[in-house]
Amino acid sequence: MEQAIDLRFDLKTSLFPLGQFARIVGYLREAEALARDLDDPGRLCLASVHMCQTLSLSGHPQDAVKFGRDAHRLAEQLGELSLRISASLFLGLACFSTLHYGESESHYLNVLELLDGDARLRQFSLAGFPAVTAHGFLARIHADQGKFARGIAHGEEGIRLAEAVDHPYSLGIVSWCFADLLASRGELNRAVVVLERGLAVAREWNLPFLVAGNSGSLGHAYALLGRTAEGLPLMEQALRVFEKMGHRFAQALFLSPLGEAYLLAGRQADALRAARQALTLARENGQRSGEAAALRLLGEASSGDSSPDQAEGHFRAALALADELDLRPLAARCRHGLGKLYLNAGRPDQARDELVAAATKYREMEMRFWLVQTEAELSGLADSLLHGSHNPV
């Protein structure tokens, strides 16, 4: 019976990089039942650990958090290092999947504290090396918080460790996370280099989940660089893969960037559709920061309509959430969007206030890609006011 349980855990590890979540859940439920029959607390803890990770990614975040907290509590009672690491790692993922970053960050930092010295180079029978995964997700968390220097340190250390252990899956994970930080800051060319490497590794080792993740983020970076003809097919294909896998968390992460890419390609109707889907999915999963990102996209996509008041309402709702959750880059982009909206509406004083606020935030976080755009818009506004025009766009 012990071997029967362990084989199911091994099947989960093998099936996870392939994104076969429904099969994994079936095997884990069988393992959980066997562990209860055996009255084996260690294996019961592992069943909850693996269920936590799988449910986090397949669109059941609240159930994932419940399994994760049960596993964490049992692991602490048992005191076994591998259980404590796995429980903290996947409870961090469950909290990340609901986009509650504070609790998620504390669990990932706990993983790194537990992994002293050579333990950082141990895999602990997981699909990825836990030290690499923790560094990767910490980079992603710090990206949304605007703590870019701290996030870059985690991303670079995660890459270094993945190279040291020569592990393709771990390298694919940390490449995806680190590049998302770089793209969020506007270091798009560097993000492209990291993602192209991560994509090549994922393709070489037949890791469909990571092929989709790295290629989808690569498509977004291409779109921001003006290469929408190359970027949109990559993003659309990634979303189809995640839909087929039932990977609802990845769908929620990708819908708002896809909508932004549609806008850059001049496809407003598609952008609005993606924004509404992202908003629905975020609210269903209790992902408040995802809700804020979707609301900002709705503001951007609605700005070209004949109802600027509706766009303003979306931006204001997004900004309120971003400020509440301390999502500084998103708050800056909301201010930027409001500034552009007021420019188009012929409201120069309000436009200037919002653009100055956005530029200040961009400058503080060294988000130069968007800072250049904002400074150009402020310069154009100053010139138009100097020459007596109230609508410089």
C-alpha positions in Angstrom: 0.0 0.0 0.0 2.9 2.3 0.7 4.3 1.6 -2.7 0.9 2.1 -4.3 0.7 5.6 -2.7 4.2 6.5 -3.7 3.7 5.5 -7.3 0.7 7.8 -7.5 2.9 10.7 -6.2 5.5 9.8 -8.9 2.8 9.8 -11.5 1.8 13.3 -10.4 5.4 14.5 -10.7 5.6 13.0 -14.2 2.2 14.3 -15.4 2.5 17.8 -13.9 4.9 19.3 -16.6 2.5 17.9 -19.2 -0.4 19.8 -17.7 -2.6 16.7 -17.2 -4.3 18.1 -14.1 -7.5 16.0 -14.3 -5.6 12.7 -14.3 -3.4 14.0 -11.4 -6.4 14.8 -9.2 -7.7 11.3 -9.7 -4.5 9.7 -8.7 -4.1 12.0 -5.7 -7.6 11.2 -4.4 -6.7 7.5 -4.6 -3.4 8.2 -2.7 -5.2 10.2 0.0 -7.7 7.4 0.6 -4.9 4.8 0.8 -3.0 7.0 3.3 -6.0 7.3 5.5 -6.5 3.5 5.5 -2.9 3.1 6.5 -3.1 5.9 9.1 0.1 7.2 7.6 0.4 11.0 8.5 3.5 11.6 6.4 1.9 10.3 3.2 -1.4 12.0 4.0 0.5 15.2 4.3 2.1 14.6 0.9 -1.3 13.9 -0.6 -2.5 17.3 0.6 0.7 19.0 -0.6 0.4 17.7 -4.1 -3.4 18.4 -4.2 -2.7 21.9 -3.1 -0.3 22.5 -6.0 -2.6 20.9 -8.6 -5.8 22.7 -7.5 -3.9 26.0 -7.4 -3.2 25.8 -11.1 -6.4 24.1 -12.3 -8.8 26.8 -11.1 -9.8 25.8 -7.6 -7.8 28.3 -5.5 -9.9 28.3 -2.4 -9.8 24.5 -2.1 -6.0 24.6 -2.8 -5.5 27.0 0.1 -7.5 24.6 2.4 -5.4 21.6 1.4 -2.2 23.7 1.7 -3.0 24.9 5.2 -3.8 21.3 6.3 -0.5 20.1 4.8 1.5 23.0 6.4 0.0 22.3 9.8 0.7 18.6 9.6 4.2 19.1 8.2 5.1 21.4 11.1 3.8 18.8 13.6 5.8 16.0 11.9 9.0 18.2 11.6 10.3 16.4 8.5 12.3 18.8 6.3 11.1 17.6 3.0 7.5 17.8 4.1 8.0 21.3 5.6 9.6 22.5 2.3 6.9 21.0 0.1 4.1 22.3 2.2 5.4 25.9 2.4 6.3 25.9 -1.3 2.8 24.8 -2.5 0.9 26.9 0.1 2.9 29.8 -1.3 1.7 28.8 -4.8 -2.0 28.5 -3.6 -1.8 32.0 -2.1 -0.1 33.3 -5.3 -2.9 31.7 -7.3 -5.4 33.9 -5.4 -3.0 36.7 -5.9 -2.6 37.3 -2.1 1.0 38.3 -2.3 1.8 39.0 1.3 1.1 35.5 2.6 2.6 33.9 -0.6 5.9 35.8 -0.1 6.2 34.7 3.5 5.9 31.0 2.5 8.4 31.3 -0.3 10.9 33.1 2.0 10.3 30.3 4.5 11.3 27.7 1.8 14.6 29.6 1.3 15.2 29.7 5.0 14.7 26.0 5.3 17.0 25.3 2.4 20.3 26.0 4.1 23.6 25.4 2.3 23.7 22.4 0.0 20.0 21.8 0.5 19.4 24.5 -2.1 20.7 22.0 -4.6 18.3 19.2 -3.6 15.1 18.4 -5.6 13.2 16.6 -2.8 11.3 14.4 -5.4 9.5 17.5 -6.8 9.0 18.4 -10.5 11.2 21.4 -10.0 14.0 22.3 -7.5 12.2 24.1 -4.7 14.9 26.8 -4.3 14.6 27.7 -7.9 10.8 27.8 -7.8 10.8 30.0 -4.7 13.2 32.5 -6.3 11.2 32.5 -9.5 7.8 33.2 -7.8 9.4 35.8 -5.4 10.6 37.6 -8.6 7.1 37.5 -10.0 5.5 38.8 -6.7 8.0 41.7 -6.5 7.2 42.6 -10.1 3.6 43.4 -9.2 4.7 45.3 -6.1 7.2 47.4 -8.0 10.1 46.1 -5.9 12.2 45.5 -9.1 15.7 45.5 -7.6 14.7 42.9 -5.1 12.9 40.9 -7.7 15.8 41.0 -10.1 18.1 39.6 -7.4 15.7 36.7 -6.9 15.3 36.1 -10.6 19.1 36.1 -11.3 19.7 33.7 -8.3 17.0 31.4 -9.6 18.6 31.3 -13.0 22.0 30.6 -11.5 20.7 27.7 -9.4 18.8 26.2 -12.3 22.0 26.2 -14.4 24.0 24.8 -11.5 21.7 21.8 -11.2 21.2 21.6 -15.0 17.5 21.1 -14.7 15.3 22.1 -17.7 12.0 22.2 -16.0 13.3 24.5 -13.2 15.1 26.7 -15.8 11.8 27.0 -17.7 9.9 28.0 -14.6 12.3 30.7 -13.4 12.9 32.0 -16.9 9.1 32.6 -17.3 8.8 34.3 -13.9 11.9 36.4 -14.2 11.0 37.6 -17.7 7.6 38.7 -16.6 9.3 40.9 -14.1 11.6 42.4 -16.7 8.6 43.0 -19.1 6.6 44.6 -16.3 9.5 47.0 -15.7 9.8 47.7 -19.4 13.1 45.9 -20.0 11.6 44.2 -23.0 14.7 43.3 -25.0 16.2 41.6 -22.0 12.9 39.8 -21.3 12.8 38.5 -24.9 16.3 37.0 -24.5 15.3 35.2 -21.3 12.0 34.0 -22.7 13.5 32.8 -26.0 16.0 30.7 -24.0 13.2 29.3 -21.7 11.1 28.5 -24.7 13.9 26.6 -26.4 14.6 24.5 -23.3 10.9 23.8 -22.8 10.5 22.7 -26.5 13.7 20.6 -26.4 12.5 18.7 -23.3 8.8 18.4 -24.4 7.3 20.5 -21.5 4.0 21.7 -22.9 3.0 23.8 -19.9 6.3 25.7 -20.0 6.2 26.0 -23.8 2.9 27.7 -23.5 4.0 29.9 -20.6 7.3 31.1 -22.1 5.8 31.6 -25.6 2.8 33.4 -24.3 4.9 35.9 -22.3 7.3 36.2 -25.3 4.3 37.1 -27.4 3.3 39.9 -25.0 6.9 41.2 -25.0 6.9 41.2 -28.8 3.6 43.1 -28.8 4.9 45.8 -26.5 7.9 46.2 -28.8 5.5 46.8 -31.7 5.8 43.3 -33.2 2.1 42.4 -32.8 2.0 40.2 -35.9 4.5 37.9 -34.3 3.3 38.3 -30.7 -0.5 37.7 -31.0 -0.3 34.2 -32.5 2.0 33.1 -29.7 -0.3 34.5 -27.0 -3.5 33.0 -28.6 -1.8 29.6 -29.0 -0.7 29.7 -25.3 -4.2 30.5 -24.2 -5.6 27.6 -26.2 -3.1 25.2 -24.6 -4.0 26.4 -21.1 -7.7 26.1 -21.9 -7.2 22.5 -23.1 -5.2 21.7 -19.9 -7.9 23.3 -17.7 -5.2 25.6 -16.3 -7.5 28.4 -15.2 -4.9 30.3 -13.3 -2.7 30.7 -16.3 -5.7 31.7 -18.3 -6.4 34.5 -15.8 -2.8 35.7 -15.9 -2.8 35.8 -19.8 -6.1 37.3 -20.7 -5.3 40.9 -19.7 -1.9 40.9 -21.5 -3.6 39.4 -24.5 -6.2 42.2 -24.4 -3.4 44.7 -24.2 -1.8 43.1 -27.3 -5.1 43.3 -29.2 -5.3 47.0 -28.4 -1.8 47.6 -29.7 -2.9 45.8 -32.9 -6.0 48.1 -33.2 -8.4 45.3 -32.4 -10.6 47.1 -29.8 -13.5 44.6 -29.9 -11.2 41.7 -29.2 -9.5 43.7 -26.4 -12.9 44.3 -24.7 -13.8 40.7 -25.0 -10.5 39.6 -23.4 -10.9 42.2 -20.6 -14.4 41.1 -19.7 -13.3 37.4 -19.7 -10.3 38.3 -17.5 -12.6 40.3 -15.1 -15.1 37.4 -14.8 -12.4 34.8 -14.2 -10.6 37.0 -11.6 -13.8 37.6 -9.7 -14.8 33.9 -9.8 -11.4 32.9 -8.4 -11.2 35.8 -5.8 -8.1 37.2 -7.5 -8.4 40.9 -6.5 -5.2 42.0 -8.2 -6.2 40.2 -11.4 -9.5 42.1 -11.1 -7.6 45.4 -10.9 -5.6 44.5 -14.0 -8.7 43.6 -15.9 -10.4 46.8 -14.9 -7.4 48.9 -16.2 -7.6 47.0 -19.5 -11.4 47.8 -19.7 -10.5 51.4 -19.2 -7.9 51.3 -22.0 -10.2 49.4 -24.3 -13.2 51.7 -23.6 -11.2 54.9 -24.1 -11.9 55.0 -27.8 -15.7 54.7 -27.3 -18.1 57.6 -27.2 -18.5 57.2 -23.5 -15.4 58.5 -21.7 -17.2 58.4 -18.4 -17.3 54.7 -18.5 -13.6 54.4 -19.3 -12.9 56.8 -16.4 -15.0 54.7 -14.1 -13.0 51.5 -15.0 -9.6 53.3 -14.5 -10.8 54.7 -11.1 -12.0 51.3 -9.9 -8.7 49.7 -11.0 -6.6 52.5 -9.3 -8.5 52.1 -6.1 -7.8 48.4 -6.0 -4.2 48.9 -7.0 -3.6 51.4 -4.3 -5.3 49.2 -1.7 -3.2 46.2 -2.7 0.0 48.2 -3.1 0.4 47.2 -6.8 2.6 50.2 -7.7 3.3 49.5 -11.3 -0.4 48.9 -12.0 -1.3 52.1 -10.2 1.1 54.0 -12.3 -0.4 52.6 -15.5 -3.9 53.5 -14.3 -2.7 57.1 -13.8 -1.1 57.0 -17.2 -4.4 55.7 -18.8 -6.4 58.4 -17.1 -4.0 61.1 -18.3 -4.4 59.9 -21.9 -8.1 59.7 -21.5 -8.3 63.3 -20.3 -6.0 64.4 -23.2 -8.4 63.0 -25.7 -11.4 64.5 -23.9 -9.9 68.0 -24.0 -9.3 68.3 -20.2 -5.7 69.5 -20.1 -5.4 70.3 -16.4 -6.6 66.9 -15.3 -4.5 65.3 -18.0 -1.4 67.0 -16.7 -2.1 66.0 -13.1 -2.5 62.4 -13.9 0.5 62.3 -16.3 2.8 63.9 -13.8 1.7 61.5 -11.2 2.3 58.5 -13.5 5.7 59.9 -14.6 6.7 60.3 -10.9 5.9 56.7 -10.1 7.6 55.4 -13.3 10.7 57.4 -12.4 10.8 56.1 -8.8 10.5 52.5 -10.1 12.8 53.1 -13.1 10.1 52.0 -15.5 11.8 53.8 -18.4 9.8 52.3 -21.2 6.6 53.9 -20.0 8.3 57.0 -18.6 9.5 58.0 -22.1 6.0 57.7 -23.4 4.6 59.8 -20.5 7.2 62.5 -20.8 6.5 62.8 -24.6 2.8 63.2 -23.8 3.5 65.9 -21.2 5.8 67.7 -23.7 3.0 67.6 -26.3 0.5 68.9 -23.8 2.8 71.8 -22.8 3.3 72.7 -26.5 -0.4 72.6 -27.2 -1.2 74.8 -24.3 1.5 77.2 -25.4 -0.1 77.5 -28.8 -3.7 77.7 -27.5 -4.9 74.2 -28.4 -6.9 72.2 -25.8 -6.7 68.8 -27.5 -3.1 67.9 -28.4 -4.0 64.3 -29.5 
